[in-house]
Amino acid sequence: MPALSTLAQGYTVRPLASDDVPAVAELLAAAEAQDDTGEFPDADDVREWWTGWGLEFGRDALAVVDADGGLAGFATVMASPTFRDVYYVYLEGRVRPDVRGRGIGRALLGWQLARGGELHRERHPEVPGRLMVEVHATLPALERLVAGAGLTAERWYRQMVRPLDALPDPRAVDGVRLVPFDPALDDEVRRTYNVAFAEHHGTSERDAESWRRLYTGTRSFRPDLSVLAIGDDGVVGFVLASVFEADTAARGYREVHYGQIGVLPAGRGRGLGSAMIAAALREAAAHECATAALDVDSDNVTGALRLYEGLGFRTVRSRVAWSTALPPAAGG
C-alpha cells in the first residue's frame, strides 16, 4: 500500500475498517449542510455501496483520525467488477468540515492516485486505465485540489428533479406492453441493459452478480415503482426505481430515483422512453412519493437530456467527472 504524505500534528492515518462505517455516515451527515450534494446516506447505505463495489478495507481504504480518535477524513479506491475498453478506478472520500484546510484532503488524494495506479496494474494492466473523481459543483475546493493534481474535466452530469404533480398523460406504444418489474425477468432486463448502454460513456456490461449487488438486489430498489416495456421478443425497455429512506428521513418527504432508464436501439424513436417514464411517475405518485429524480450525462448519445426536460424534469445540481489516464502497463 502506498504511504500517505505527512499530516499535520495531531492527525494519524490507519486502514479504514468495516467498523468505521457508522462514523463515515456521521461524517457525511455533518458535511452535507455545507457540501449540499443532495445525498443523505445512513450507515446501511454506505455499507451496501461499498459491498456492491467490492471494496477491500485492508488495502483500498484509509482513515485519518484526530487526537481524540474521531474520524477526520476517509478515502476509498474502487473499481467496477466489469468493464469494456477502459478500466475505470473511482476515488471517493471526504474530510470533516471543521478540519478542512489542513492538508488532509491533499494527502488522501495523493494516496488515492498512487493506490489507484497500483490497482490498475494488479487487476487489468493489459488495458488502458483511468482514475476518476466526481466533483459536485458545490465543492470548489475539491475542484481546485483535483485540478492541481493534474486531473482534467472529462464529463458533466446533471441531477434533475420534478414534482409529482401535473403529470404527463399516459402514452401507448403499438406492440408494447408496459408492466411492473417482474423478478422472473431480472436477467433479461440485465441483458437488455447491456445492449441499451453499449454506446454510453464509461458504462460496462453487468454480469449477474454485479447487476444484483448494484441494482436490483439493493435495499433501495423498488420493483413496484419500476416499469418494463415488453414487446413481441421480450423486454425492450426499462425504468428501474429506487427510494432511499435515509434521504426521506432527512428531507421530510419521499423521492423516487430512476437510476437506470434504457431502450434497445431498435426500439428508439417511438416515444417508448416517454411512455415508460410517464407510467413510472404515476406509479410513484400513487405510492406517496412527492418528487422524482434522475441523473443524466449532459452529452448522452441518445438525447436523454431533451427527453427529461420535455417530461418536466429540471436541473437542480451538477457534478463533473475529473480523470487522469493510465497507459497499459508494460508486459500487461
Protein Blocks (a to p, Z undefined) as FASTA:
>chain_A
ZZdddddehiacddddfklmmmmmmmmmmmmmmnonopacdfklmmmmmmmnopafklmc
ccdddfkopafbdcdddddfbdckbccddddddddfklgonommmmmmmmmmmmmmmmmm
mmmmmbccdddddddfklmmlmmmmmmnopacfbdcdddddddehiacddddehiacddd
dfklmmmmmmmmmmmmmmpghiacddfklmmmmmmmpfklcfklpccdddfkbcfbdcdd
dddfklmmmnopacdddfbgcddfklgonommmmmmmmmmmmmmmnopabdcddddfklc
nlmmmmmmmnopacfbdcddddddddddehZZ
